[in-house]
Amino acid sequence: MAAVKADVLITGPLLPSLMEAIERQFNVHKLWQAPDRDAFLKEHGPQIRGVATSAVIGADAKLIDALPRLEIISGFGVGYDKVDLEAASRRGVIVTNTPGVLTDCVADTAMSLLLAVARRICEADRFLRAGKWLQGRFPLAVKVGGKNCGIAGLGNIGSAIAVRAKAFGMNIGYYDPCPKPDLGYRRYDSLEAMARDAHFLIVSAVGGAETRHLINAPILAALGKKGYLINVARGSLVDQEALVKSLVSGEIAGAGLDVFADEPNVPPELIKLDNVVLTPHVASGTYETRDAMANLVFANLEAHFSGKPVLTRVV
């Protein structure tokens, strides 16, 4: 007799290959297609044993409480701030994410944003396309080598960023609760002190309530007119209103942003500025990395329902 397939809830559209793999292995319920979410959960919730979700959607306490047989939440993304870990832990629900496999691409994006805003790459592209080169030379940009790069959050991604920044001849400093003396970088006890010294402040810390608005008005003031902010972490880590004010007033030199407070909505003030480079949350957006993330999401589900330990457990 064939084994009974476990019921898995998918909270929103995922990579097609991942969706196909989950549908082959499990009984799938697609929450985002339900016209009445509460009625859907009332009907199907008692059967659900697994959830596949993304870092953007996560799984809040209300969803977890609506699934009395829930055993595992497998997340697509390194961030898990949108998952209510307390509710999951209280119920004994396993939570997994996809760390490691997206480290390099996110670090590449951080350096791409840094280089683009410092060397005014996007601005220069618009200048040329508008025919302005025929009228005169493009203004000068800022050299990256020899500048101070302060990294807020020296986990896997922050460490990968540091390696790349060092290769460009930058001086590395970091702010992180966990000292990393073996890496040989300068550790700051104060984020504000690091911001004062930094020419480029890169945000790569984890999201969540504890790091909400980690980058606020005083930090931006410390960064000052010489400084650029780069964010490839979570929009919640930056006080976006304070950032907009700092950029519009010229309090800081510029910014490179891949994440925002209310995605996909981006303040029009940011869109108008030439000294800001904006990307639509695509730091891990390569074929190779997204495939690896999808494989890990599925591998965690498959391992759990085969009675094996999951590969990347958060709680």
Secondary structure, 3 states (H helix, E strand, C coil): CCCCCCEEEECCCCCHHHHHHHHHHCEEEEHHHCCCHHHHHHHHHHHEEEEEEECCCCECHHHHHCCCCCCEEEEECCCCCCECHHHHHHHCCEEECCCCCCHHHHHHHHHHHHHHHHCCHHHHHHHHHCCHHHCCCCCCCCCCCCCEEEEECCCHHHHHHHHHHHHCCCEEEEECCCCCHHHCCEECCCHHHHHHHCCEEEECCCCCHHHCCCECHHHHHHHCCCCEEEECCCHHHECHHHHHHHHHHCCCCEEEECCCCECCECCHHHHHCCCEEECCCCCCCCHHHHHHHHHHHHHHHHHHHCCCCCCCECC
